[in-house]
Amino acid sequence: MNLDAVRAALPPHASDLSLNLGSVLTVQGAPGLTERQIWSVALATGIAARNATFARRIEGLARAHLDDAHVAAARAAAAIMGMNNIYYRFLHLVEDPEYRTLPARLRMNVIGRPGIDRLDFELLSLAVSAVNGCGACIVSHERKLREHGVAREAIQSAVRIAATVHAVAGVLEYEEAGEVPAAAA
């Protein structure tokens, strides 16, 4: 399956998503990102969007642009941030500051050794955190990227990819579920 086939599977009410998907997954449509970063973000956020069929399609498309290390890192970012986003969102939202003094006691080794450039992994972690809605993680990863000279435009591009991929995954999941049976009279 190619990207045009994914876009064609979107219903008419999601035509903006089709246009955006065709744009954000290009170097011209994602200023500041390399092709490898674009497809790594797309894969990590596709997995985070929790539509397995769509995530597998994105992975198939991404493999033309990524080596095995970047595919593994995208999967790892979706996995570790799936855990971290829940935990740190809890710490952020709970009204008892004592929880922040307790050790997390959660393994996060992949963050220290992601198998790809650490800033690229930070970018994936930021994008997945945006999908998962963890403000604390978004702030942390954005700050680290900015401290290491990553431009706001590149960060915005990664989040635009995340937003588009997430929305497409949701629409396709709904469409794949089929028609709702009419209520019995």
RAKATA-V467596 format. One record per pair of residues at least 24 apart in sequence whose ideal C-beta (glycine too) atoms are under 7 Angstrom apart, sorted by the first residue. I is the first residue (numbers start at 1). GAP is how many residues later the second one is. Records with the same first field share a line. If there is no record, write none. Layout:
BEGIN
I: GAP + GAP
END
This chain:
BEGIN
1: 56 + 59
3: 58
6: 51
9: 163
10: 158 + 161
11: 164
14: 157
17: 147 + 150 + 151 + 154
20: 144
21: 143 + 147
24: 136 + 137 + 140
25: 136
30: 127 + 131
31: 122 + 126
32: 119 + 121 + 122 + 125
33: 121 + 124 + 125
35: 30
36: 29 + 30 + 34
37: 83 + 86
38: 123
39: 26 + 27
40: 26 + 30 + 33 + 34 + 80 + 84
41: 82 + 83 + 86 + 117 + 120 + 121
42: 119 + 123
43: 28 + 31
44: 30 + 33 + 34 + 80 + 83 + 84
45: 82 + 83 + 86 + 116 + 117 + 120 + 121
46: 119 + 123
47: 27 + 28 + 31
48: 30 + 34 + 80 + 83 + 84
49: 82 + 116 + 117 + 120 + 121
51: 118 + 121 + 122
53: 123
54: 114 + 115 + 118
58: 107
69: 46 + 47
70: 46
72: 43
73: 41 + 42 + 43 + 48 + 51
74: 50
76: 34 + 38
77: 44 + 47 + 48 + 51
78: 50
80: 28 + 30 + 31
81: 44 + 47 + 48 + 51 + 56
82: 50
84: 24 + 53
85: 44 + 47 + 49 + 52
88: 46 + 48 + 49
89: 45 + 47
91: 45
92: 43 + 44
119: 26 + 29 + 31
123: 35
126: 29 + 32
127: 31 + 32 + 34 + 35
130: 29 + 32
131: 31 + 35
END
